[in-house]
């Protein structure tokens, strides 16, 4: 026989309030003892308090997760920008790189195939707006989400969707070595952006651009 008590918490919250309210109002006709009525009212009050507390904690957890993810994205982008500047300095030493925990190049680097990134199929780009002002950009090489052998970075570019007949003005967005990459747009109204990407080797030689992706970014 199906249980008449709702299984979900929100439905139970409404149903129990109706049950107890009716039971108290019709206690004499229903021949309910005062002790049981007190127990019903106490149990309902305890449930409502705990349920509302649960909702507050749940909402706070969602907000904390969102804030944490935003802070993680900002930290990663700031670290990558600083690391790129440090790596580009000719005076940067291996000891300094080790201290920072970033890649230390080989003292005797192997010869790079100058045409490697030109021959490779470019990265396949996937992008979507995951929340206000934020685009998640993922890339892959075939079925793999790792950089191909001989590739050092993925170079990501973006542009605003031009008017009909116009050409997009592409701007460099950032470098990535581990998908996904997050773009904090900072727009105040909905904007349509285009994204594309290409491989670069450790000498910063680029390959061809891959597919273009269009994303509507909400404010």
Buried (B, 14 or more C-beta within 10 A) or exposed (E): EEEEEEEEEEEBBEBBEEBBEEBBEEBEEEEBEEEEBEEBBEEBEEBEEEBEEEEEEEEEEEEEEEEEBBEEBEEBBEEBEEBEEBBEEEEBEEEEBEEBEBEBEEEEEEEBEEEBBBEBEBBBBBBEBEEEBBBBBBBEBEEEEEBBEBBBBBBBBBBBBEEEEEEBEBEEBBBBBEBBBBBEBEBEEEBEBBBBBBBBBBEEBBBEBBEBBEBEBEE
